[in-house]
Amino acid sequence: MRRFRPAALATSLSGAALAAGALAAAGLAVAPAAQAAAPAPFIRQFHHLSEVASTVPSNGDVNPYGVAVVPRSQGRLHRGDVLVSNFNAKSNLQGTGSTIMEISPGGRVTQFARITKARLHGAACPGGIGLTTALADVHGWVIVGSLPSADGTAATSRAGCLIVLDSRGHVAGTIAGHGINGPWDMTAVSYRHTADLFVTNVLNGTAAAGGKVVHRGTVLRLTLGFGGGRAPWLEHVTKIASHLAEQSNPAAFVLGPTGVGLGAGGTLYVADTAVNSIRAIPAALTRSGSGGAGHLVTRGGSLNAPLGLAIAPGGDVLTVNGADGRIVETSPAGTQVARRFLDKTGSPAGSGALFGLAVAPHGHGVYYVDDASNELRLLH
């Protein structure tokens, strides 16, 4: 990293001031110093949409939700591959999907894991298996959320859990309770021997409200320990956000806090889907209690039921709309700086097509799942 040299900088400014003074004394106009141009929006550099591969495994699971890029090779995990979790079984009932697919950038597809109740080995996961957008690879352990349903509706949903798999796709345990209630999406940050998971929860009173909006959605920070060749263990849980809107929905299963991404200064951005906004929770890495619903970053405009969320290399917030097939880029200050369609199928265009997304390695594009075609696709 290049370091600034304060002394040289001061000399340069002093010289500029002296030169300006000389020009003014000579009766010549002095033009104001040019201001640095704002960087172009991240997504405007990309002009192509490409299919990477189908996300449908041999058992017929559909409705891909979670997207996570593998950071390093270990076991069956290969650096740069993309993991995708499926929310629906072949029956297309929501909250019944059980598979995680691994897809290489070149389109090679393997089934990383198929999770069944039997493979949980009696570990706690209230309600069973229904894999959500909550998906991460942390220190070579894959962690995925389960929000199961008996019949594909929120009315029969149960609290679920986080399922921990080793690098070969075998279930190593679960994390349940501690406020986990409908884990819907997740982001993670790793340290040497620990990691923090930021998990949104959407079932706190949602089913009982019968379609009415309740403000009981939460974000939990779960600190996990790693080491000794054993499965990661839970060290601490902190509720860092609360009072977020939740609502059961016949088409979308549930609307509630969905995508999360950690930005500069430890600010956690949350896609507040039910009220069509993005919110920010400051000091997410260090706070010892809930910041409530945080503060509003942006609402409405090009947002249309924002679901998946990721942070662009320059710090802008990327979200995908559940209701119209667009990706929207928002600055941390709340300005919606760019948008574009990723899917225009159906009516209204792109409705129900988008969910999870992740920035490709080195910022070379944006991976996203297209539920309308059951594909992993790339904006590049």
TADA-V15160 format. One record per helix or strand of 3 or more residues. SS is the DSSP state (a for helix, b for strand). FROM is the first residue (numbers start at 1). LEN is the number of residues. If there is no record, write none. Layout:
# TADA-V15160
<<SS & FROM & LEN> <SS & FROM & LEN>>
This chain:
# TADA-V15160
<<a & 6 & 20> <a & 42 & 4> <b & 49 & 6> <b & 62 & 8> <b & 82 & 7> <b & 99 & 5> <b & 109 & 6> <a & 118 & 3> <b & 131 & 8> <b & 141 & 6> <a & 154 & 3> <b & 160 & 6> <b & 171 & 5> <b & 183 & 8> <b & 194 & 8> <a & 207 & 3> <b & 214 & 14> <b & 230 & 20> <b & 253 & 3> <b & 257 & 6> <a & 264 & 3> <b & 268 & 5> <a & 273 & 3> <b & 277 & 5> <b & 295 & 5> <b & 306 & 6> <b & 317 & 5> <b & 326 & 5> <b & 336 & 6> <b & 354 & 6> <a & 361 & 3> <b & 366 & 5> <b & 375 & 5>>
